[in-house]
């Protein structure tokens, strides 16, 4: 019987890559308007190269980019990039269709709602507040809580400990097969592949117990499992 449903955050509940693209585009536009002498395409490639090396939560990406261009920080250009990034981030951070009503439906079923994210606590909670999901979860585990990232067993075991349930009484919903799904399966959890948020070249259907084309489909699966 499923007693807890645990979600990944980025690209499972919120469209992280859409937000990141919109925010970076806005930052570059703002920097160019403030005097940056680099083409938009060249700047975007270099900024995303930095993200690939440092991680997508890297807070000094614009600093590093500007230093690579000028050899030191031009604070006028940096400020333009930061402000433009933040404004666009607020506007473009959106949940996928049916996220809110699905989470509410799960809660009304009397099940525990959990969240496991590799994002640091500040960034995770900022995103949750931005999209109005900050009060819905019974427990949130971030990378700051365990100092380890999925697929490490640590975050999965920690949330199971909080809920005081066995691993087979929970299901993990995520878009990243190698981290969300394999990490959960390794500790004995059921898994749901959030295909709607995954990159086009990712196939988690092979290892997941269920593939979701829409987040609301998890409700039917839970009911079928709990009626057995």
C-alpha angles and dihedrals in degrees: 000000000000112000100164136035115202124194137198112227113215115064090357103065100005129032096242098172093051089052093046093050093048093046095048092047090052092047092052092048090051093048093048090051087053094053109281107154098206127100118252094243094048092048093048093050092051094046092051090046087058091049090051091054100038102030130260092271092059106134098194097057096116092045091053092045094051092047089052089055102040105018089241138037119285099203096198091058092041092053091049090052095047095048093045091047094051095048093050092044091056092050098044104042101104137161121239117257115288095009096124098046092044093054091047091049091052091049091050089053087065095249126137117251119214138175129205118186136168088216118106116258096256094052094042095052092043089057093046092051092046092057096036098249098116096107102040102076125082091204136011122195118192132180088263091064097060104012085227133101132222131299084044110108091229100087093042093049091046095056091045088053091051091051093041093224137125118259092246089059092066140064127209119213116200146141100223113077097192094050112021101032104033092043091053095044091051090063093043102261124142114246139216121194112222094214091169090068101035126103114263094250094053120099115187095155090091094066104025126094088224136010117220121209087176126021091235090069089077089074094063091047093051092049092050092050095046094048092061 
